[in-house]
Amino acid sequence: MADPNETVHVTTTEARAGATPGVMRYVLGISMVLIIAIFAFLLLR
């Protein structure tokens, strides 16, 4: 049985339980550009 007072060391990937491909960065950027374009269109209409 493990000692409850012992420090546990895990890697970043193990702590996240998966990989982060970075796709959300593009989704956020594209959605921000689209929102700004829609607001500009509605404002200048």
C-alpha positions as CSV (number, residue, x, y, z in Angstrom):
1,M,0.0,0.0,0.0
2,A,1.3,3.5,-0.9
3,D,2.3,5.9,1.9
4,P,-0.3,8.8,1.9
5,N,2.3,11.3,3.0
6,E,4.7,10.5,0.0
7,T,4.8,13.0,-2.8
8,V,3.5,11.7,-6.2
9,H,5.2,12.9,-9.3
10,V,3.5,12.6,-12.7
11,T,4.2,14.0,-16.1
12,T,2.1,16.8,-17.6
13,T,0.6,14.3,-20.2
14,E,-0.3,11.9,-17.4
15,A,-1.9,14.6,-15.4
16,R,-4.0,15.8,-18.3
17,A,-4.8,12.2,-19.3
18,G,-4.2,13.0,-23.0
19,A,-2.5,15.1,-25.6
20,T,-3.3,18.7,-26.5
21,P,-3.2,19.2,-30.2
22,G,-3.7,23.0,-30.2
23,V,-6.8,23.0,-32.3
24,M,-8.7,25.2,-29.9
25,R,-6.3,28.1,-30.6
26,Y,-7.5,28.2,-34.2
27,V,-11.1,27.8,-33.2
28,L,-10.9,30.8,-30.9
29,G,-9.1,32.9,-33.4
30,I,-11.5,32.2,-36.3
31,S,-14.6,32.7,-34.1
32,M,-13.2,36.0,-32.8
33,V,-12.6,37.3,-36.4
34,L,-16.1,36.2,-37.4
35,I,-17.8,37.9,-34.4
36,I,-15.9,41.2,-35.1
37,A,-16.9,41.0,-38.8
38,I,-20.5,40.4,-37.9
39,F,-20.6,43.3,-35.4
40,A,-18.9,45.6,-37.9
41,F,-21.4,44.6,-40.6
42,L,-24.4,45.2,-38.3
43,L,-22.9,48.6,-37.1
44,L,-22.2,49.9,-40.6
45,R,-25.4,48.6,-42.1
